[in-house]
């Protein structure tokens, strides 16, 4: 039996043949999962975009607004095994051993500082960190290394981690300066809002049904529409497109932006960024601008097949660094796009 090709080894030609089918699977996945929540499709869509882009996503909201449930059902629906998943609620007392594994005492006696990482964050492909901003400085440094560089250190030697999808949640976004670097890694931050005012009956019905599913140990949202490998293949396919350069009939080089980001939409992107930075004092780092481009392209590919449209620019509504900014941009960006 031939050995299966790893996603990281697939060529653009390999992936072009199945890109259309993968896209259909992803769209079936996101719309089907939305049926099991009340008014959370917006968040599920962002989770899918972030997962394909392999960019972390922060869910912001008070307790009881389905943040954890969204992640758990998302993970289940992808068919992710417990071995590939890690979740933890952080506090200021959380120790590194709880996140990356305890020190192996036997090896420590031999002079090696090795952690027993199995079942911890360094072995997960998808992770959920609740109350992420309550982490202490020791955890903060570990998380930044894992998020930024996809590695952690064993006995002073860097090891790659398989983490590809990271969701985090917080009840509130603190404003301490030492958390700025971690906050900046989450390009997209979305509110999970209470829905009881407008969808009271629907919330009761859905909540009761969820209680029944839980007590009966049923998971009807596991429908097999899409797997984590499908998301990874989509990322690989788009990454290869991003790095591709083609010559046109005049011999001029055509990169991804020229092929998939129309000039008028790109000009609108530039205008919106300048407006948000100058008028609304929204901090958008150079790194974040590049990440935004990638997220626009991922969203455009999932929703419409590839070419960025004005509709994709609505991702700018999720750039807020504070709760006030998040709420402000939720209204301001649609207005700037002429939707308000």
N, C-alpha and C positions, 0 to 999 in steps of 0.2 A: 504494500500500500504506500502510495507516494506521501511524503511528508507535507503537511499543510504549510503554505507560505505565510510567514508572519506579515502583519499589516505593514510594518515598517519597511518591508522588502518589496512591496507592490510597486510597480511602475505606473506612470501616467496612462500608458496604453492599457494595462491591466484594469485600471480603475475606470477609465472612460467607458469601457464595455458594460459596467454595472452601475455607473453613477446614477442613471435615471431611475433604476429600480431601488437603489439605496434611498434616494430622495423621496420616492413614494412611500417607502417603509417608515421613514422619519416623520413624514406628514401624517400618516395613519396613526403612528404612535402618539404624537402630540395631541391630535384631536380626540383620539379615543380616551386618553388619560384625563382630558378635561371633563369628561362625562361624570367622573367620580368626585368632582368638587363643585362648589357653588361660587361662580364668578372668580375663578383662578386661572382662566385660560391665558391671560396676559403673562402671568408668572411662569406657567408651564412653557409657553413659547420662548420666554427669555432663558429658561433653564436649558431648553434644547439648543438654542443658539450658542449659549455659553459653553455647553458640553461639546458641541461640534468644534467650536473655536478653541477649546481647551483653555478657556479663561475662567477664573473663579467668579462666582456670583454670590452676592450678599443679599439675604432676605432680611428685611427690617420690619419689625412689628411687635405689638404687645403679645403676651402669652395667649394661647387659645385662638390664633388666627391661621392655623394649619401649616405653619412653616415646616415643622418636623414631618408632618404627614405628607406634605408635597414631596419631600426628599425621599422618604421611605417608599412611597408608592412609585415614584420615578425609578428608584433602584430596583424594586421588585419587577416592574413592568419591563425593564431591560433584561431581566433574567440574570442579574448579577449575583454571584454566589457570596455567601458570608465571608469566605476567605479573601475575596476581592474588595470587601467593603469595610470601612472603619467609620465609626461615629463616636463622638464624645462631647459631653458638656463641660466646658472649661470654667474654672474659677480661679481666683488669684492664688489659691492654695494648690492648684494642679501641679504635679511634679513631672519632669521630663519622662520618667519611667512609665507614666500612665499613657503617654502619647507615643513614644518611640521604643518602649520596652525596658525592662529592668536589666541591670548589669549582671552578666553571667559570672557568678562568684567563683566557679571552678576555674574559668579562664583568667579571672582577675588574680588568682593566686599564682598563675603562671606569668603574670605581668602584662596581660592583654586586657584592654578596656573595651570589651565587646558587649553589645546589648542584645537581648533576646527579642528580636524585632517581630517574630511571627505573630500575626493577628493584630499588629499595631499599624500606625500610619505609614511607616516605610514599606509595607508590603501591600498596601491597598491600591486599587486602580480607581476607585471612586470613594470620596470621603465627605462626611458632613461634620462640621465643627460648630456646635451650638454655643452661643454666648462667647464668640471668638475674641471680643475685645476685653474680656475679663482675664485674659491670659497674662501671666507675669513676664518679666523680661527674659527669663531663661527659655520659656516656651515661645515667646515672640521671636527670638533669634532663630530657633529651630524651624518655626513655621515659615519665616522669610526665606530661609535657605531652601526648604522643600518647595515652596511656591515659585520662587525665582529661578532656582537652578536645577530643580528636580533631582536633588541629591541630599543625603545626610551623611554624617561622619561616624565611622566605626573605627575606634582606636586611632583617630586622627587622619584616617584615609577616607576620601569621599566615595560614596557608593550611590549609583543611580537608583531612583525610586520609580515604580511603575505608575504613580499617581497621574491620572489624566483628567479627572473631573472632580472639582472641589466646590462644594456648596457650604456656605457658612450662614449663621443666623445671629441676630442680636435684637434685644428688646429696644435698645437705644444706641445711638452712635456717640460715644464720648469724644471730647474735644482735646484730650491730652496730646501734647506734641509728640511724645514718644510713639504714639500709635499712627502717626501720619504715614509712615512708610508702608505699614500693613494696609491702611485704608486705601492708599493709592494703587495697591495691587488689584483691588476690586474695582475694575473699570465700571462695571454695572452694579447698581444697588437699587433694589426694588422693594416697595412697601407691600407687605401682606396686610391688608386692611380688614377690619371687621365688616361683615356683610349683613348683620342682623337688621339694620334700619330699613334696608330696601328689599331684602330677601328673607324675611323672617320665616315664613312657612317652608320655603325651599331649604333653608338651613336646618330646621327641625327634622324634616323628612330625610335629608341626606345624612345628618348626624346620627339619627336612629338607625338608618341602614348600615352605616359604618360600624356602629356598635355591634350590630348583628353579625356582620362579616368578621369582626374581631373575635367575638365569643364563639363563633362557629369555625374559626380558623380557615376562613375562605378568603381568597384573593382574586376576585374576578377581573381586576385590572391587569393581571398577568395574562395578556392576550397573544403574546408572541409576535407582535407587529415588527419589532425592532430589537436589536441587541446592542450591547456596548461596542462590539466589534464593528457594527454598522456605522456607529458614530465615529469611531476611530478611522474607518475607511473614508468617510466623508471628509474628515480633517486632513488625512493624507492626500486625498484627491485635490482639495482646495489649496493645500500648501504647495503641491507640485505646480498648480496653475499660477500661484503667486510668484513662484521663482522662474517661471517660463518667460522667455523673450523671443518674439517672432519678428521677422522682417516683413514689411508690407510691399506692395507692388512698386513703390518708389525706393525701396531699399532702406527705409527708415525703420528703426527698432520700435516694436510695439510691446510694451509691458502690460501688466495686469490692469493698471489704472486706465490706460488708453483703450483697452479692450472692453472693460466692464464697468467703468465709472464715467458716464457721459459728462461732457464739459459743463453743461448747465447745472447738473446735479452736484458736480464737484464744486462749482462756484457757490452754490447754495450752502453746501457743507462749510466752506470757508467763511461765508457771511455769518452763518449761525454761530460758529465757534467764536468769531470776533465779537459778535453781539453778546454772547453769554459771558465772555471773559471781561469785556469792557463795561457793559451795563449792569450785569448781575454778579460780577466778581466771582464767577465760577472758576476754580482752579483746574486747568487742563494742561497737564505736563506734555512735553514732546513725546514721551513714551506712550502716554495715553492716546494721543492723536493717531499713532501708528496702530495701536490696538483697536481703536475705533474703526479704522479702515477695514481691518480684518473682520470685525464684527458685522459691519455693514455688508460686506461681501458674503459672509456666511448666511446672514439673514436673507439676503437677496436670492442666494442659491436655493435655500430651503423653501422660501415663499413663492418665488417667481421664476426660478431657473438660472439666475446668474447676474444679470445686469442690474446695478444699483439704481433704485428709484428714490424719489422724494419720500416715499412711504418708509423706506429703510432708515432715513435720517431721524425718525422718531426715537431711535435708540439714544439720542442725545438727552432725552428726558430722564435718563437713568444715571446721570453723572454726579448727582448731588453728593456732597461730602458730609452734610449734616441733615437731620430730619427736616429742618426748615428749607434747605436747598432742594431736597427730594420733593417736598410738597410744592414748592415754587415751580420747579422745572416741569412737574406733571401738568401744570397749566400753561406755563410760558412757551414751551417748545411747540405744542400744537398750534398756539397762536402765531408763532413765528412761521410755521409751515402753512398758515392760512386755514387751519382746521378748527380753530377755536371760535 
